[in-house]
Amino acid sequence: MKSRKNLTRFTYETTAFEGWRLCISRAGTTFTKYFSDKNYGGPRKSLAVAEKARSDLVELVDNSRRINGKLSKSTVNKGIKLLKDR
């Protein structure tokens, strides 16, 4: 499986982690979450969850209000909560 926009595949033989990493940076804030194959039942299922999280997060961040070019604290907290619930 190849990496996709904002999603990177980790399949190194020397590490214990195999899965997807979601990383989105907008307006000075970076959101990162790892989606393990073990937790979600395989690479395709973890990819599906990661893609859904990415689309929800991009929608939240791109449609949010900015204060002096930065995301508001409430938007950052909503983004963190959105990723934590996945």
C-alpha positions as CSV (number, residue, x, y, z in Angstrom):
1,M,0.0,0.0,0.0
2,K,1.3,3.4,-0.9
3,S,1.2,6.5,1.2
4,R,-1.6,9.1,0.5
5,K,-1.9,12.8,1.1
6,N,-1.4,13.4,4.9
7,L,-1.2,9.6,5.5
8,T,2.1,7.7,5.7
9,R,2.4,4.0,5.8
10,F,4.8,2.5,8.4
11,T,5.8,-1.1,7.7
12,Y,9.4,-1.4,8.9
13,E,10.5,-4.9,9.9
14,T,12.7,-3.5,12.7
15,T,9.9,-1.7,14.6
16,A,7.0,-3.0,16.6
17,F,4.5,-0.6,14.9
18,E,2.8,-1.2,11.6
19,G,0.1,1.0,10.5
20,W,-0.8,4.5,9.3
21,R,0.2,7.9,10.6
22,L,-2.1,10.9,10.0
23,C,-0.3,14.3,10.1
24,I,-2.0,17.5,9.1
25,S,-0.6,21.0,9.6
26,R,-2.8,24.1,9.2
27,A,-2.3,27.6,10.4
28,G,0.6,26.9,12.7
29,T,-1.0,23.8,14.3
30,T,0.0,20.2,13.6
31,F,-2.4,17.3,14.3
32,T,-0.9,13.8,14.4
33,K,-2.4,10.4,15.1
34,Y,-1.2,6.8,14.6
35,F,-3.6,4.1,13.4
36,S,-2.2,0.6,14.2
37,D,-3.0,-2.4,12.1
38,K,-3.4,-4.4,15.4
39,N,-6.0,-2.1,16.9
40,Y,-8.1,-1.8,13.8
41,G,-7.9,-5.4,12.4
42,G,-5.5,-5.0,9.5
43,P,-4.0,-2.5,7.1
44,R,-7.1,-1.9,5.0
45,K,-9.3,-1.3,8.0
46,S,-6.8,1.0,9.7
47,L,-6.5,2.9,6.4
48,A,-10.3,3.3,6.2
49,V,-10.4,4.7,9.8
50,A,-7.4,7.0,9.1
51,E,-9.0,8.4,5.9
52,K,-12.3,9.1,7.7
53,A,-10.4,10.9,10.5
54,R,-8.5,12.9,7.9
55,S,-11.6,14.0,6.0
56,D,-13.4,14.9,9.3
57,L,-10.3,16.8,10.6
58,V,-9.7,18.7,7.3
59,E,-13.4,19.7,7.1
60,L,-13.3,21.0,10.7
61,V,-10.0,22.9,10.3
62,D,-10.7,24.4,6.8
63,N,-14.2,25.6,7.9
64,S,-13.1,27.1,11.2
65,R,-12.5,30.7,12.3
66,R,-8.9,32.0,12.5
67,I,-7.6,34.5,15.0
68,N,-4.6,36.4,13.7
69,G,-3.9,33.7,11.1
70,K,-4.0,30.9,13.8
71,L,-6.7,28.4,14.6
72,S,-8.8,29.3,17.7
73,K,-8.2,27.3,20.9
74,S,-11.7,25.8,20.6
75,T,-11.0,24.5,17.1
76,V,-7.7,23.0,18.2
77,N,-9.4,21.3,21.1
78,K,-12.2,20.0,18.9
79,G,-9.5,18.6,16.5
80,I,-7.7,16.9,19.4
81,K,-10.9,15.4,20.7
82,L,-11.9,14.2,17.2
83,L,-8.6,12.3,16.9
84,K,-8.7,11.0,20.4
85,D,-12.2,9.4,19.9
86,R,-11.0,7.3,16.9
